[in-house]
Amino acid sequence: MKKLKVTAVFDIGKTNKKFFLFDKNFKEVYREYTRFEEIEDEDGYPTENLAALQNWLKDLFHRILEAEEYNVKAINFSTYGASFVHLDENGQVLTPLYNYLKDIDEAFVDDFYKKYGPEIELSTKTGSPKSGMLNSGLQLYWLKHKQPEVYKKIKYSLHLPQYLSYVFTGIPLSEYTSIGCHTALWDYEKKDYHQWVYAEEINKILPPLVSTETSINMNYNGKRIKIGVGIHDSSSALIPYIRGSKKPFVLVSTGTWSVSLNPYSKSLLTEQEMQEDCINYMRINGKAVKSSKLLLGNEYKHQVTFLSEYFKVPYEQHVSVKFDYDTYQKLESDFTPCFQWKYLSNKNAPKETVLTHTTYEAAYHQLMIELTHLQVKNIEAAKGGDESIKRLFLDGGFSDNDVFIKLLSHYLRDMKLRSTSSSLGSALGAAIVISDSKLNSKFLKENYALKKHVPFIIT
């Protein structure tokens, strides 16, 4: 039997760990998912079980290499960002993979900006508003000054996508989309590390910086394989759309985070945009991607849990709720916010959640109206007033939410909304970026099963 030539991709999210095989036309031919229980760092904060992840990567890949059906020609890695793995001179991992939601002492962060700011200037140049550990450069600064004995042992610090590549190649590298995504490391004006990185000599523990399209041809377990250097998942999710769409667009990638991505940004972030939670990601060509983010998935799970307990219905009930125009109209006719948020800004929210709804379905519509209003603001912030952008793509978990989609299409009537339930986004981008293939104009339609959404008729 002739083996099918494939590209393998590990797509690592904070919750789901995924593995895909794609054929030469980027059609998915195999997938496998797993999850791991989080472990705790030295402060008791939950974090990735790096050892379990590494074992799964190796065991699964070795099994696929031995499979009779497939001939693996290339492998790449797409993972969440803002996460460093620190290696000693023997290539051993020195610390836990610190969670980017872990708190960091505000006074310590303020001292950093006093030393290397002003804050607004540093933030605009790096496309990285002050976000604590989400600015992965601050993780390095924190380690250097709070754990100096550990820091002294660091030979290399690798962002997570590049660490996964290192697991297979043994070659430490840095890569642009990981370095450029809200890290506070990269100066978009100079197109180089920011001055503070050199002042602190942090550049000495960052391996050589290479293009995202770099791959290493090597003999792995007796087989000649092209191994990619990894890519930040949000930047990766953009690639199929950029190469498959001829017109400007905003992509909303939903999951734990909902990230609105505008790859057509032409200027540094403004102070106003940063107040609207805008940050920079980076395209594989080094250009800035104006982005705005919401912890939409986390908030949604929290509030749906609350609603199931409040109305004494199964948690899964939210999956079956369909958009109801009459319910929507009643709520909109005298609309008042009801929800106090756990993970989102409460600037315009009530001090506590107060529900007056008599049914679960009505309260759920209320929740989705409030969340969609926030999502619309998020999209408009990323769009940045660019009226040439008339297309809106949405992928990830919320693309299957009928209420969310109907509301989004209604509130953004001047944009053409297309959605896909495809979970391939970032994995497919990682496969494409290490190939020499060009995408044809039908690629999105054929590979993503895009759904067209028309705003509902107002009566």
Secondary structure, DSSP 8 states (H G I E B T S, - for coil): ---EEEEEEEEE-SS-EEEEEE-TT--EEEEEEE----EE-TTS-EE--HHHHHHHHHHHHHHHHH-SSEEEEEEEEEE-SS-EEEE-TTS-B-S----TTS---HHHHHHHHHHH--HHHHHHHHT----GGGSHHHHHHHHHHHSHHHHTT-SEEEEHHHHHHHHHH----EEHHHHTSS-S-EETTTTEE-HHHHHTTGGGGS--EE-TT-EEEEEETTEEEEEE--EEHHHHHHHHHHHH-SS-EEEEEESSSEEEEETT--S---HHHHHTTEEEEE-TTS-EEEEEEE-HHHHHHHHHHHHHHHTT--GGGGGG----HHHHHHHHHT-------SSS--TTS-SS-----SSHHHHHHHHHHHHHHHHHHHHHHHHTT-TT--EEEEEEGGGG-HHHHHHHHHHTTTSEEEEE--S-HHHHHHHHHTS-----TTHHHHHH--EEE------
